[in-house]
Amino acid sequence: MKAKIMMRHISNTSALLGSLLALLIILPIDAFILNYPSLVERTDPIRLRHRKSTLIRHTNFSGEFKMDLKDSESLGPILREAGVGRVAAAVIARLGVRQTIQHGFDNDGSETISIAVKTAVSEESFTLRPGGPVGQVPGVRGVSVDAVSIWIRRGERLETRQFLSNDFPGRPDDAEAHVFRTIRSFQPDGSIFEDCAVLRGSQIHATCLRILRKI
């Protein structure tokens, strides 16, 4: 009798182990990693970046947007702090702005964020390369300047630092650099917040929050 009970126990245990083994074969091993992106997210190459064998989710800023001048803070004070004349700063602050953003990858796999900016008086386009080399972007004083971009807050926000002018040596992310900093973040309603500041070294001299509404 005891032998029959033992054999039945062994049989049940073998069946359970067999079921678990089948489950392990069906599911990929990375499905058991905590906080791993869902299967849907894994199929979206824009939201994933491979770095040192770790997949990191990045915010996808792609879309068309229009500056909400009513709810945004005025650019005037921060532009004047950046060296733009009072009259020019006042004119720029009132301009309607549209942005078209495309988030993707270069042929070499490096991440790119291409931004086209259109106002009533000008059209400009540039590309940000988060974590990549120093690039060129339109400066607040009307000439192209060096800029660098990095992801912060675990890929939720994008920080870009660009020189106020081309008179500064080194890189825009140097500790003592004088820069115009923009932190972009995506909001639940589909809008983008641009948290702007003029930095001289570690000191913040002016700030401005701009809001882009999706159209």
Accessible surface in RSA format (square Angstrom, percent):
REM  Atomic radii and reference values for relative SASA: ProtOr
REM  Chains: A
REM  Algorithm: Lee & Richards
REM  Probe-radius: 1.40
REM  Slices: 20
REM RES _ NUM      All-atoms   Total-Side   Main-Chain    Non-polar    All polar
REM                ABS   REL    ABS   REL    ABS   REL    ABS   REL    ABS   REL
RES MET A   1   172.09  89.1 132.08  87.4  40.01  95.3 111.28  94.6  60.81  80.6
RES LYS A   2   178.00  86.8 171.87 105.5   6.13  14.6 115.41 103.9  62.59  66.7
RES ALA A   3    72.04  66.2  61.59  95.0  10.45  23.8  69.55  97.9   2.49   6.6
RES LYS A   4   148.82  72.6 142.48  87.4   6.34  15.1  88.30  79.5  60.53  64.5
RES ILE A   5    97.17  55.3  96.30  71.7   0.87   2.1  96.37  69.4   0.80   2.2
RES MET A   6   112.91  58.5 110.89  73.4   2.02   4.8  96.63  82.2  16.28  21.6
RES MET A   7   126.12  65.3 123.46  81.7   2.67   6.3  98.75  84.0  27.37  36.3
RES ARG A   8   162.49  68.2 156.54  79.8   5.95  14.2  53.63  73.3 108.86  66.0
RES HIS A   9   116.00  63.4 112.56  78.2   3.45   8.8  69.38  71.5  46.62  54.3
RES ILE A  10    88.51  50.4  86.97  64.8   1.53   3.7  88.38  63.6   0.13   0.3
RES SER A  11    68.47  57.9  59.40  79.3   9.08  20.9  28.97  61.7  39.51  55.3
RES ASN A  12    92.75  64.0  85.72  82.8   7.04  16.9  25.54  61.5  67.21  65.0
RES THR A  13    56.54  40.2  53.20  53.9   3.34   8.0  48.77  65.5   7.77  11.7
RES SER A  14    64.28  54.3  53.30  71.1  10.97  25.3  34.24  72.9  30.04  42.1
RES ALA A  15    65.73  60.4  50.43  77.8  15.30  34.8  62.20  87.6   3.52   9.3
RES LEU A  16   109.97  61.2 105.44  75.4   4.53  11.4 109.46  76.9   0.52   1.4
RES LEU A  17   109.56  61.0 105.78  75.7   3.79   9.5 106.06  74.5   3.50   9.4
RES GLY A  18    38.30  47.2   0.00   N/A  38.30  47.2  31.58  86.7   6.72  15.0
RES SER A  19    72.22  61.0  58.16  77.6  14.06  32.4  34.30  73.0  37.92  53.1
RES LEU A  20    87.99  49.0  87.29  62.5   0.70   1.8  87.64  61.6   0.35   0.9
RES LEU A  21   107.58  59.9 105.96  75.8   1.61   4.1 106.81  75.0   0.76   2.1
RES ALA A  22    46.61  42.9  43.90  67.7   2.71   6.2  46.19  65.0   0.42   1.1
RES LEU A  23    82.59  46.0  80.51  57.6   2.08   5.2  82.14  57.7   0.45   1.2
RES LEU A  24    97.32  54.2  84.07  60.1  13.25  33.3  84.33  59.2  12.99  35.0
RES ILE A  25   133.55  76.0 105.29  78.4  28.26  68.1 111.91  80.6  21.64  58.7
RES ILE A  26   133.82  76.2 107.62  80.2  26.20  63.1 113.61  81.8  20.21  54.9
RES LEU A  27    66.59  37.1  62.45  44.7   4.13  10.4  62.67  44.0   3.91  10.5
RES PRO A  28    62.39  45.5  50.38  45.9  12.01  43.7  62.14  51.3   0.25   1.6
RES ILE A  29   143.06  81.4 134.90 100.5   8.17  19.7 136.52  98.3   6.55  17.8
RES ASP A  30    37.57  26.3  37.30  37.1   0.27   0.6  11.21  26.4  26.36  26.3
RES ALA A  31    44.89  41.3  16.39  25.3  28.50  64.8  18.56  26.1  26.33  69.7
RES PHE A  32   101.97  51.0  75.35  46.7  26.63  69.3  81.59  49.5  20.38  58.3
RES ILE A  33   100.61  57.3  90.09  67.1  10.52  25.4  94.96  68.4   5.66  15.4
RES LEU A  34   158.65  88.4 143.54 102.7  15.11  38.0 146.10 102.6  12.54  33.8
RES ASN A  35   156.40 107.9 111.91 108.1  44.49 107.1  39.08  94.1 117.32 113.4
RES TYR A  36    55.47  25.9  31.56  18.0  23.91  62.2  25.04  18.8  30.43  37.5
RES PRO A  37    11.23   8.2   6.38   5.8   4.85  17.6   9.84   8.1   1.40   8.7
RES SER A  38    58.21  49.2  45.62  60.9  12.60  29.0  50.40 107.3   7.81  10.9
RES LEU A  39   120.79  67.3 116.23  83.2   4.56  11.5 116.46  81.8   4.33  11.7
RES VAL A  40   119.11  78.4 114.99 104.1   4.11   9.9 118.08 102.6   1.03   2.8
RES GLU A  41    40.74  23.4  39.07  29.6   1.67   4.0  15.24  29.5  25.50  20.8
RES ARG A  42    57.99  24.3  39.40  20.1  18.60  44.3  21.28  29.1  36.72  22.3
RES THR A  43   107.46  76.4  80.15  81.3  27.31  65.1  73.22  98.4  34.24  51.8
RES ASP A  44    44.34  31.1  40.61  40.4   3.73   8.8  19.66  46.3  24.67  24.6
RES PRO A  45    86.82  63.3  79.04  72.1   7.78  28.3  86.01  71.0   0.81   5.0
RES ILE A  46    33.09  18.8  32.66  24.3   0.43   1.0  32.66  23.5   0.43   1.2
RES ARG A  47    69.30  29.1  69.30  35.3   0.00   0.0  16.72  22.8  52.58  31.9
RES LEU A  48    18.86  10.5  13.90   9.9   4.96  12.5  14.23  10.0   4.63  12.5
RES ARG A  49    47.35  19.9  43.86  22.4   3.49   8.3   8.10  11.1  39.25  23.8
RES HIS A  50   128.19  70.1 101.97  70.9  26.22  67.1  70.33  72.5  57.87  67.3
RES ARG A  51    97.37  40.9  91.26  46.5   6.11  14.5  44.19  60.4  53.18  32.2
RES LYS A  52   190.93  93.1 156.12  95.8  34.81  82.9 113.49 102.1  77.44  82.5
RES SER A  53    99.69  84.2  70.82  94.5  28.88  66.5  34.54  73.6  65.15  91.3
RES THR A  54    76.55  54.4  73.46  74.5   3.09   7.4  50.90  68.4  25.65  38.8
RES LEU A  55    58.74  32.7  39.44  28.2  19.30  48.5  39.44  27.7  19.30  51.9
RES ILE A  56    49.60  28.2  46.15  34.4   3.45   8.3  49.60  35.7   0.00   0.0
RES ARG A  57   106.50  44.7 100.33  51.1   6.16  14.7  29.29  40.0  77.20  46.8
RES HIS A  58     3.70   2.0   2.48   1.7   1.22   3.1   1.56   1.6   2.14   2.5
RES THR A  59    19.89  14.1  17.23  17.5   2.66   6.3   7.38   9.9  12.51  18.9
RES ASN A  60    39.86  27.5  31.17  30.1   8.69  20.9   6.22  15.0  33.65  32.5
RES PHE A  61     0.81   0.4   0.81   0.5   0.00   0.0   0.81   0.5   0.00   0.0
RES SER A  62    37.75  31.9  29.88  39.9   7.87  18.1  26.07  55.5  11.68  16.4
RES GLY A  63    19.78  24.4   0.00   N/A  19.78  24.4  18.08  49.6   1.70   3.8
RES GLU A  64    94.03  54.0  91.71  69.4   2.32   5.5  18.04  34.9  75.99  62.0
RES PHE A  65     0.53   0.3   0.00   0.0   0.53   1.4   0.00   0.0   0.53   1.5
RES LYS A  66    97.65  47.6  97.07  59.6   0.59   1.4  46.21  41.6  51.44  54.8
RES MET A  67    14.13   7.3   7.57   5.0   6.55  15.6   7.57   6.4   6.55   8.7
RES ASP A  68    28.87  20.2  22.04  21.9   6.83  16.2  10.35  24.4  18.52  18.5
RES LEU A  69    71.58  39.9  52.75  37.7  18.83  47.3  52.93  37.2  18.64  50.2
RES LYS A  70   191.91  93.6 156.66  96.1  35.25  83.9 109.05  98.2  82.87  88.3
RES ASP A  71    78.31  54.9  53.36  53.1  24.95  59.0  14.22  33.5  64.09  63.9
RES SER A  72    13.76  11.6   0.00   0.0  13.76  31.7   0.30   0.6  13.47  18.9
RES GLU A  73    93.54  53.7  87.13  65.9   6.41  15.3  41.75  80.7  51.79  42.3
RES SER A  74    68.30  57.7  49.29  65.8  19.01  43.8  43.81  93.3  24.49  34.3
RES LEU A  75    27.37  15.2  27.37  19.6   0.00   0.0  27.37  19.2   0.00   0.0
RES GLY A  76     3.70   4.6   0.00   N/A   3.70   4.6   3.70  10.2   0.00   0.0
RES PRO A  77    70.99  51.7  65.02  59.3   5.97  21.7  66.52  54.9   4.46  27.7
RES ILE A  78     0.31   0.2   0.07   0.1   0.23   0.6   0.07   0.1   0.23   0.6
RES LEU A  79     8.55   4.8   8.55   6.1   0.00   0.0   8.55   6.0   0.00   0.0
RES ARG A  80    86.70  36.4  70.43  35.9  16.28  38.8  18.81  25.7  67.89  41.1
RES GLU A  81    58.16  33.4  47.65  36.0  10.51  25.0   8.33  16.1  49.83  40.7
RES ALA A  82     0.00   0.0   0.00   0.0   0.00   0.0   0.00   0.0   0.00   0.0
RES GLY A  83    48.15  59.4   0.00   N/A  48.15  59.4  22.27  61.1  25.89  58.0
RES VAL A  84    18.39  12.1   8.45   7.6   9.94  24.0  13.30  11.6   5.09  13.8
RES GLY A  85    46.63  57.5   0.00   N/A  46.63  57.5  37.99 104.2   8.65  19.4
RES ARG A  86   166.07  69.7 157.05  80.1   9.02  21.5  64.18  87.7 101.89  61.8
RES VAL A  87   121.17  79.7 116.80 105.7   4.36  10.5 119.69 104.0   1.47   4.0
RES ALA A  88    47.30  43.5  39.30  60.6   8.00  18.2  45.41  64.0   1.88   5.0
RES ALA A  89     0.00   0.0   0.00   0.0   0.00   0.0   0.00   0.0   0.00   0.0
RES ALA A  90    34.12  31.4  30.18  46.6   3.94   9.0  34.06  48.0   0.06   0.2
RES VAL A  91    86.34  56.8  82.27  74.5   4.07   9.8  85.32  74.1   1.02   2.8
RES ILE A  92    64.29  36.6  62.32  46.4   1.97   4.8  62.32  44.9   1.97   5.4
RES ALA A  93    15.14  13.9   7.20  11.1   7.94  18.1   7.20  10.1   7.94  21.0
RES ARG A  94   178.60  75.0 158.97  81.0  19.63  46.7  68.96  94.2 109.64  66.5
RES LEU A  95    32.90  18.3  31.20  22.3   1.69   4.3  32.83  23.1   0.07   0.2
RES GLY A  96    38.59  47.6   0.00   N/A  38.59  47.6  25.75  70.7  12.84  28.8
RES VAL A  97    20.37  13.4  19.02  17.2   1.35   3.3  19.26  16.7   1.11   3.0
RES ARG A  98   114.00  47.9 112.98  57.6   1.02   2.4  38.61  52.8  75.38  45.7
RES GLN A  99    12.76   7.1  11.54   8.4   1.22   2.9   0.43   0.9  12.33   9.4
RES THR A 100    54.56  38.8  52.62  53.3   1.93   4.6  29.45  39.6  25.11  38.0
RES ILE A 101     2.92   1.7   0.75   0.6   2.17   5.2   0.75   0.5   2.17   5.9
RES GLN A 102   122.89  68.7 119.89  87.6   3.00   7.1  33.65  71.6  89.24  67.7
RES HIS A 103    10.57   5.8   0.00   0.0  10.57  27.1   0.52   0.5  10.05  11.7
RES GLY A 104    17.42  21.5   0.00   N/A  17.42  21.5  16.15  44.3   1.27   2.8
RES PHE A 105    74.78  37.4  40.77  25.3  34.01  88.5  40.77  24.7  34.01  97.3
RES ASP A 106    56.82  39.8  46.26  46.0  10.56  25.0  12.65  29.8  44.17  44.1
RES ASN A 107   170.95 117.9 129.94 125.6  41.01  98.7  39.99  96.3 130.96 126.6
RES ASP A 108   121.28  85.0  78.88  78.5  42.40 100.3  51.47 121.1  69.81  69.6
RES GLY A 109    45.84  56.5   0.00   N/A  45.84  56.5  31.22  85.7  14.62  32.7
RES SER A 110    40.33  34.1  35.03  46.8   5.30  12.2  36.75  78.3   3.58   5.0
RES GLU A 111     2.55   1.5   0.75   0.6   1.81   4.3   0.00   0.0   2.55   2.1
RES THR A 112    12.47   8.9  12.47  12.6   0.00   0.0   2.25   3.0  10.22  15.5
RES ILE A 113     1.23   0.7   1.23   0.9   0.00   0.0   1.23   0.9   0.00   0.0
RES SER A 114    41.01  34.7  39.49  52.7   1.53   3.5  21.84  46.5  19.18  26.9
RES ILE A 115     1.69   1.0   0.29   0.2   1.41   3.4   1.01   0.7   0.69   1.9
RES ALA A 116    45.49  41.8  42.59  65.7   2.91   6.6  42.74  60.2   2.75   7.3
RES VAL A 117    29.82  19.6  27.14  24.6   2.68   6.5  27.48  23.9   2.33   6.3
RES LYS A 118   114.26  55.7 112.20  68.8   2.06   4.9  56.88  51.2  57.38  61.1
RES THR A 119    23.94  17.0  12.62  12.8  11.32  27.0  17.06  22.9   6.88  10.4
RES ALA A 120    95.68  88.0  50.05  77.2  45.63 103.8  62.16  87.5  33.52  88.8
RES VAL A 121   113.66  74.8  77.26  69.9  36.40  87.7  85.46  74.3  28.20  76.5
RES SER A 122    53.02  44.8  41.77  55.7  11.25  25.9  36.64  78.0  16.38  22.9
RES GLU A 123   127.43  73.2  98.15  74.3  29.28  69.7  31.38  60.7  96.05  78.4
RES GLU A 124    84.98  48.8  73.84  55.9  11.13  26.5  26.23  50.7  58.75  48.0
RES SER A 125    87.28  73.8  61.51  82.1  25.77  59.4  25.11  53.5  62.18  87.1
RES PHE A 126    36.47  18.2  23.46  14.5  13.00  33.8  34.65  21.0   1.82   5.2
RES THR A 127    47.71  33.9  33.51  34.0  14.20  33.8  12.01  16.1  35.70  54.0
RES LEU A 128     6.10   3.4   4.07   2.9   2.03   5.1   6.10   4.3   0.00   0.0
RES ARG A 129    86.87  36.5  79.82  40.7   7.05  16.8  20.97  28.7  65.90  39.9
RES PRO A 130     3.75   2.7   0.04   0.0   3.71  13.5   0.21   0.2   3.54  22.0
RES GLY A 131    55.49  68.4   0.00   N/A  55.49  68.4  21.61  59.3  33.88  75.9
RES GLY A 132    29.66  36.6   0.00   N/A  29.66  36.6  18.46  50.7  11.21  25.1
RES PRO A 133    98.97  72.1  85.10  77.6  13.87  50.4  93.46  77.2   5.50  34.2
RES VAL A 134    50.67  33.3  27.06  24.5  23.61  56.9  27.06  23.5  23.61  64.0
RES GLY A 135    29.43  36.3   0.00   N/A  29.43  36.3  28.72  78.8   0.71   1.6
RES GLN A 136    98.52  55.1  82.06  60.0  16.46  39.2  52.45 111.6  46.07  34.9
RES VAL A 137     5.86   3.9   4.48   4.1   1.37   3.3   5.86   5.1   0.00   0.0
RES PRO A 138    36.64  26.7  24.32  22.2  12.33  44.8  26.70  22.0   9.94  61.8
RES GLY A 139    11.61  14.3   0.00   N/A  11.61  14.3   0.82   2.3  10.78  24.2
RES VAL A 140    28.41  18.7  12.07  10.9  16.34  39.4  20.32  17.7   8.09  21.9
RES ARG A 141   107.17  45.0  75.27  38.4  31.90  76.0  35.11  48.0  72.07  43.7
RES GLY A 142    70.32  86.7   0.00   N/A  70.32  86.7  37.20 102.1  33.12  74.2
RES VAL A 143    83.77  55.1  78.46  71.0   5.32  12.8  83.77  72.8   0.00   0.0
RES SER A 144    60.49  51.1  49.71  66.3  10.78  24.8  15.86  33.8  44.63  62.5
RES VAL A 145     0.54   0.4   0.54   0.5   0.00   0.0   0.54   0.5   0.00   0.0
RES ASP A 146    43.50  30.5  43.50  43.3   0.00   0.0   1.36   3.2  42.14  42.0
RES ALA A 147     4.83   4.4   1.83   2.8   2.99   6.8   1.96   2.8   2.87   7.6
RES VAL A 148    10.78   7.1   6.58   6.0   4.20  10.1  10.09   8.8   0.69   1.9
RES SER A 149     5.73   4.8   1.26   1.7   4.47  10.3   0.62   1.3   5.10   7.1
RES ILE A 150    79.76  45.4  79.40  59.1   0.36   0.9  79.76  57.4   0.00   0.0
RES TRP A 151    32.14  12.9   8.70   4.2  23.44  55.0   8.70   4.6  23.44  38.0
RES ILE A 152    44.49  25.3  38.38  28.6   6.11  14.7  44.49  32.0   0.00   0.0
RES ARG A 153   145.36  61.0 125.70  64.1  19.66  46.8  40.34  55.1 105.02  63.6
RES ARG A 154   220.64  92.6 193.47  98.6  27.16  64.7  82.42 112.6 138.21  83.8
RES GLY A 155     3.68   4.5   0.00   N/A   3.68   4.5   0.33   0.9   3.36   7.5
RES GLU A 156   109.18  62.7 105.82  80.1   3.35   8.0  33.28  64.4  75.89  62.0
RES ARG A 157    83.45  35.0  83.45  42.5   0.00   0.0   1.73   2.4  81.72  49.5
RES LEU A 158     0.00   0.0   0.00   0.0   0.00   0.0   0.00   0.0   0.00   0.0
RES GLU A 159    19.66  11.3  18.82  14.2   0.83   2.0   0.17   0.3  19.48  15.9
RES THR A 160     5.40   3.8   4.95   5.0   0.46   1.1   4.95   6.6   0.46   0.7
RES ARG A 161    57.30  24.1  57.30  29.2   0.00   0.0   6.12   8.4  51.18  31.0
RES GLN A 162    20.70  11.6  20.70  15.1   0.00   0.0   0.00   0.0  20.70  15.7
RES PHE A 163     4.36   2.2   4.25   2.6   0.12   0.3   4.25   2.6   0.12   0.3
RES LEU A 164     1.83   1.0   1.38   1.0   0.45   1.1   1.38   1.0   0.45   1.2
RES SER A 165    12.18  10.3  11.76  15.7   0.42   1.0  10.04  21.4   2.15   3.0
RES ASN A 166    89.88  62.0  61.97  59.9  27.91  67.2  31.83  76.6  58.05  56.1
RES ASP A 167   123.64  86.6  91.83  91.4  31.81  75.2  32.76  77.1  90.88  90.6
RES PHE A 168    58.27  29.2  47.60  29.5  10.66  27.7  48.29  29.3   9.98  28.6
RES PRO A 169   120.35  87.7  99.72  90.9  20.62  75.0 111.32  91.9   9.03  56.1
RES GLY A 170    54.37  67.0   0.00   N/A  54.37  67.0  29.29  80.4  25.07  56.2
RES ARG A 171   100.76  42.3 100.76  51.4   0.00   0.0  50.25  68.7  50.51  30.6
RES PRO A 172     0.39   0.3   0.28   0.3   0.11   0.4   0.28   0.2   0.11   0.7
RES ASP A 173    66.04  46.3  42.16  42.0  23.88  56.5  20.92  49.2  45.12  45.0
RES ASP A 174    61.65  43.2  54.94  54.7   6.71  15.9  23.44  55.2  38.21  38.1
RES ALA A 175    83.92  77.2  58.47  90.2  25.45  57.9  70.42  99.2  13.50  35.8
RES GLU A 176   139.40  80.0 128.20  97.0  11.20  26.7  65.66 127.0  73.74  60.2
RES ALA A 177    11.64  10.7   1.78   2.7   9.87  22.4   8.86  12.5   2.78   7.4
RES HIS A 178    55.81  30.5  55.81  38.8   0.00   0.0  31.28  32.2  24.53  28.5
RES VAL A 179     0.81   0.5   0.81   0.7   0.00   0.0   0.81   0.7   0.00   0.0
RES PHE A 180    15.83   7.9  15.22   9.4   0.62   1.6  15.22   9.2   0.62   1.8
RES ARG A 181    35.20  14.8  35.20  17.9   0.00   0.0   0.00   0.0  35.20  21.3
RES THR A 182    12.45   8.9  12.45  12.6   0.00   0.0   4.42   5.9   8.03  12.1
RES ILE A 183    22.69  12.9  21.83  16.3   0.86   2.1  21.83  15.7   0.86   2.3
RES ARG A 184    19.09   8.0  19.09   9.7   0.00   0.0   1.33   1.8  17.76  10.8
RES SER A 185    15.12  12.8  15.12  20.2   0.00   0.0   6.10  13.0   9.03  12.6
RES PHE A 186    76.08  38.1  52.28  32.4  23.80  61.9  52.28  31.7  23.80  68.1
RES GLN A 187    38.78  21.7  36.90  27.0   1.88   4.5   5.41  11.5  33.37  25.3
RES PRO A 188   145.61 106.1 100.35  91.5  45.26 164.5 114.11  94.2  31.50 195.8
RES ASP A 189   103.65  72.6  62.89  62.6  40.76  96.4  51.26 120.6  52.39  52.2
RES GLY A 190    13.64  16.8   0.00   N/A  13.64  16.8  13.26  36.4   0.38   0.8
RES SER A 191     2.64   2.2   2.25   3.0   0.39   0.9   1.62   3.4   1.02   1.4
RES ILE A 192     0.00   0.0   0.00   0.0   0.00   0.0   0.00   0.0   0.00   0.0
RES PHE A 193    59.90  30.0  59.90  37.1   0.00   0.0  59.90  36.3   0.00   0.0
RES GLU A 194    12.11   7.0  12.11   9.2   0.00   0.0   0.07   0.1  12.04   9.8
RES ASP A 195    58.28  40.8  58.28  58.0   0.00   0.0  11.16  26.3  47.13  47.0
RES CYS A 196     5.97   4.5   5.97   6.7   0.00   0.0   0.00   0.0   5.97   6.4
RES ALA A 197     0.11   0.1   0.11   0.2   0.00   0.0   0.11   0.2   0.00   0.0
RES VAL A 198     0.00   0.0   0.00   0.0   0.00   0.0   0.00   0.0   0.00   0.0
RES LEU A 199     7.39   4.1   7.39   5.3   0.00   0.0   7.39   5.2   0.00   0.0
RES ARG A 200    64.67  27.2  56.68  28.9   8.00  19.0  23.30  31.8  41.38  25.1
RES GLY A 201     8.65  10.7   0.00   N/A   8.65  10.7   3.90  10.7   4.74  10.6
RES SER A 202   101.50  85.8  68.42  91.3  33.08  76.2  55.04 117.2  46.46  65.1
RES GLN A 203   114.00  63.7 112.72  82.4   1.28   3.1  34.80  74.1  79.21  60.1
RES ILE A 204    99.01  56.3  68.59  51.1  30.43  73.3  68.59  49.4  30.43  82.6
RES HIS A 205    89.36  48.8  59.57  41.4  29.78  76.2  45.36  46.8  43.99  51.2
RES ALA A 206    19.16  17.6   9.10  14.0  10.06  22.9  19.16  27.0   0.00   0.0
RES THR A 207    82.05  58.4  61.29  62.1  20.76  49.5  30.18  40.5  51.87  78.4
RES CYS A 208     1.44   1.1   0.28   0.3   1.16   2.7   0.94   2.4   0.50   0.5
RES LEU A 209    58.86  32.8  57.70  41.3   1.16   2.9  57.70  40.5   1.16   3.1
RES ARG A 210     6.29   2.6   6.29   3.2   0.00   0.0   2.07   2.8   4.23   2.6
RES ILE A 211    14.46   8.2  14.46  10.8   0.00   0.0  14.46  10.4   0.00   0.0
RES LEU A 212     0.21   0.1   0.21   0.1   0.00   0.0   0.21   0.1   0.00   0.0
RES ARG A 213    78.04  32.8  77.85  39.7   0.19   0.5  43.01  58.8  35.03  21.2
RES LYS A 214   109.64  53.5  82.84  50.8  26.80  63.8  44.92  40.4  64.71  68.9
RES ILE A 215    99.47  56.6  41.86  31.2  57.61 138.8  78.38  56.4  21.09  57.2
END  Absolute sums over single chains surface
CHAIN  1 A    13331.5      10813.2       2518.3       7925.8       5405.7
END  Absolute sums over all chains
TOTAL         13331.5      10813.2       2518.3       7925.8       5405.7
